[in-house]
Amino acid sequence: MDKKIPFLDFLIDNSQPQSLITRVYCKKTFTGLLSNYFSFTPFSYKLGLIRMLVDRTYKINNTWIGFHEKVIRQYVTKTRALSNIPVSPPSNSAHFFKLPYVGPFSIVPQNRLCKVLKRYCKSLDVKLAFSSFKIRNAFSVKDPVRVEFRSNVVYKFTCASCNSCYVGETSRTSRHTFAHT
């Protein structure tokens, strides 16, 4: 009997007497493709992805053998050193701003903004972050739909003589619906 069962990203192993071992589990269809290193994303995102994967492996594996199969010993040393550093509570005065990421050209305005803020706004805590940016987000390739060509329009008719009203919704364009009523 195998006594191993995959559950989400875990492989739970109960084959050892008196112990339960957890390891990272990947399906047979797992490609390992998360983000191409040479993709057009900020370097900090690439580093964050690596840190997340190492941290996930560290937290899922409950034995050192399982962990060392996936990562290097330096992570353990760094994690233990960081765990002894007291963490200060987050500041409520931080201001966050998002900039579009357009490759290496994004670093120049980021550095200039940081210099200006340090020089003129010393007490202001500003955090800058990059967002992925696509050209299609800046321009619309479609013309806006004119009102008379919209469908699923809710309308209300009120009778002039008895004041009764009818509320409906079109399934066709409003121009076509109201032309035939």
C-alpha positions in Angstrom: 0.0 0.0 0.0 1.4 3.4 -1.1 0.1 5.5 1.8 0.7 8.8 -0.2 -1.9 11.1 -1.3 -1.7 14.4 -3.3 -3.8 17.2 -1.9 -3.6 20.6 -3.7 0.1 21.5 -3.8 1.0 19.0 -1.0 2.1 15.4 -1.2 1.1 13.8 2.2 3.2 10.8 3.0 2.1 8.4 5.8 4.5 5.6 4.9 6.8 6.2 7.8 5.6 4.9 11.2 4.8 7.6 13.8 5.3 10.4 11.3 3.5 12.4 8.6 5.7 14.0 5.9 4.5 16.8 3.6 6.3 17.8 0.4 5.6 20.0 -2.5 3.5 18.2 -5.1 3.3 18.9 -8.9 0.9 17.2 -11.2 2.3 15.3 -14.2 0.9 18.0 -16.5 2.9 20.7 -14.6 5.1 22.5 -17.1 7.1 24.6 -14.5 6.5 27.7 -16.7 5.6 30.7 -14.5 7.2 33.7 -16.0 10.0 33.9 -18.6 13.1 35.6 -17.1 13.5 37.6 -20.3 9.9 38.8 -20.4 9.1 42.4 -20.3 8.4 42.7 -16.5 10.2 44.6 -13.8 13.2 42.8 -12.3 11.7 43.2 -8.8 8.7 41.0 -10.0 11.1 38.3 -11.2 13.0 38.3 -7.8 9.6 38.3 -6.0 8.5 35.2 -7.9 11.7 33.4 -7.0 11.3 34.4 -3.3 7.7 33.3 -3.3 8.6 29.9 -4.7 11.4 29.3 -2.2 9.2 30.5 0.7 6.3 28.3 -0.4 8.7 25.3 -0.5 10.0 26.1 2.9 6.5 26.3 4.4 5.1 23.2 2.7 7.9 20.8 3.5 7.9 19.6 7.1 11.3 17.8 6.8 14.7 19.2 6.0 15.3 16.5 3.4 12.2 17.6 1.5 13.2 21.2 1.7 16.9 20.6 0.6 15.7 18.7 -2.4 14.1 21.9 -3.7 16.3 24.8 -2.5 19.7 25.8 -1.2 21.0 26.1 2.4 21.5 29.9 2.2 17.8 30.5 2.3 17.5 28.8 5.7 20.4 30.9 7.1 18.8 34.1 5.8 15.4 33.2 7.0 16.6 32.5 10.5 18.6 35.7 10.6 15.6 37.7 9.5 13.3 36.0 12.0 15.4 37.4 14.9 15.0 41.0 13.6 12.0 42.8 15.3 9.5 43.9 12.8 8.2 47.5 13.2 4.5 48.1 12.7 3.6 49.5 9.3 3.4 53.2 9.0 0.0 54.6 8.2 1.5 57.7 6.6 2.9 55.9 3.5 1.6 57.0 0.1 1.6 54.5 -2.7 1.8 55.4 -6.4 1.7 53.2 -9.5 3.8 53.8 -12.6 3.5 52.0 -15.9 6.4 49.7 -16.6 7.9 50.4 -20.0 11.2 48.5 -19.7 14.5 50.1 -18.6 13.0 53.5 -19.4 10.9 53.2 -16.2 13.9 53.3 -13.9 14.9 56.9 -14.9 11.6 58.6 -13.8 11.5 56.4 -10.7 15.0 57.6 -9.7 14.2 61.2 -10.5 11.0 61.1 -8.5 12.8 59.6 -5.5 15.5 62.3 -5.6 12.9 65.1 -5.8 10.9 63.6 -3.0 13.9 63.2 -0.8 15.0 66.8 -1.5 11.7 68.6 -1.1 9.4 66.2 0.9 11.7 64.7 3.5 8.9 63.8 5.9 6.6 62.3 3.2 6.8 58.5 2.9 6.2 57.6 -0.8 6.3 54.1 -2.2 6.5 53.6 -6.0 5.4 50.4 -7.7 5.4 49.4 -11.4 2.3 47.9 -13.1 2.4 45.9 -16.3 1.4 48.1 -19.2 0.0 47.1 -22.6 -0.3 49.5 -25.5 -3.9 48.4 -26.0 -4.8 49.8 -22.6 -3.8 53.3 -23.8 -5.8 53.3 -27.0 -9.3 52.0 -27.8 -9.5 50.1 -31.1 -13.3 50.2 -31.1 -15.6 53.1 -31.6 -18.1 53.7 -28.9 -21.6 52.3 -29.5 -24.1 55.0 -30.1 -27.1 55.0 -27.8 -29.7 54.0 -30.5 -27.6 50.9 -31.3 -27.3 49.6 -27.7 -29.2 46.5 -26.6 -30.4 45.4 -23.1 -31.7 48.9 -22.5 -34.2 49.3 -19.6 -37.1 51.6 -20.5 -40.3 53.0 -19.0 -43.5 54.1 -20.8 -46.2 56.1 -19.1 -49.7 56.4 -20.4 -50.7 60.0 -20.9 -54.4 59.4 -20.2 -54.3 57.0 -17.2 -50.8 57.4 -15.8 -50.1 53.7 -15.8 -46.6 52.7 -16.6 -44.7 49.8 -18.1 -41.1 49.0 -17.5 -39.3 46.7 -19.9 -35.9 45.7 -21.2 -34.9 45.3 -24.8 -33.1 42.3 -26.2 -32.6 44.0 -29.5 -31.1 47.4 -30.2 -33.2 50.2 -28.8 -33.4 51.8 -32.3 -35.0 48.6 -33.7 -37.3 48.0 -30.7 -38.7 51.5 -30.5 -39.2 51.8 -34.2 -41.6 48.9 -34.2 -43.7 49.7 -31.1 
